Amino acid sequence: MPANKRPRRLNYAVNKKWPKSGGKVAKAINHYKKLQTRINFEGETKWLKNAVEIVTVKLKKYQINLNKI
């Protein structure tokens, strides 16, 4: 290999580029649905209530309507 070239095959950041935050909206929707099924099964506990509150804040941040989920 010539001395003036960068070793591209050894440079991980150059060869492997992908979005770091991919799928976070789908994961938040999936998490909300799972929490709703747990609430239907277990009842509304304090832990589940807090978890739903956190997920709803995320969904509002992503501008997703809860009525259409």
C-alpha positions in Angstrom: 0.0 0.0 0.0 1.4 3.4 -0.9 2.3 5.6 2.0 0.2 8.6 0.9 -3.2 6.7 1.0 -5.4 6.2 4.0 -6.1 2.5 4.8 -9.9 2.6 4.2 -10.5 -1.1 4.9 -9.1 -0.5 8.4 -11.0 2.7 9.1 -14.3 1.5 10.7 -16.0 4.9 10.7 -15.5 5.3 6.9 -16.8 1.9 6.0 -19.6 1.4 8.4 -21.9 4.4 8.5 -25.6 4.1 9.6 -28.0 6.2 11.5 -27.5 5.9 15.2 -31.1 6.6 16.2 -32.9 4.5 13.6 -36.2 2.9 14.7 -36.7 4.8 17.8 -40.2 5.9 16.8 -41.3 2.3 16.0 -39.7 1.1 19.3 -41.6 3.8 21.2 -44.9 2.7 19.6 -44.2 -0.9 20.2 -43.3 -0.2 23.9 -46.6 1.7 24.3 -48.6 -1.2 22.9 -46.9 -3.7 25.2 -47.5 -1.5 28.2 -51.2 -1.3 27.3 -51.5 -5.1 27.1 -49.7 -5.3 30.5 -52.2 -2.8 32.0 -55.1 -4.9 30.7 -53.6 -8.0 32.2 -52.1 -6.8 35.5 -54.2 -3.7 36.2 -52.7 -0.2 36.6 -49.8 -0.3 39.0 -47.6 2.6 39.9 -44.7 1.2 37.9 -46.8 0.8 34.7 -48.4 4.3 35.2 -44.9 5.9 35.3 -43.7 3.9 32.3 -46.8 4.9 30.3 -46.2 8.5 31.2 -42.6 8.4 30.0 -43.6 6.8 26.7 -46.4 9.2 26.1 -43.9 12.1 26.5 -41.7 10.5 23.9 -44.6 10.0 21.5 -45.7 13.6 21.9 -42.1 14.6 21.2 -42.2 12.6 18.0 -45.7 14.2 17.2 -47.5 10.8 17.2 -51.2 10.8 17.9 -52.1 8.3 20.6 -55.6 7.9 19.3 -54.4 6.4 16.0 -52.1 3.8 17.6 
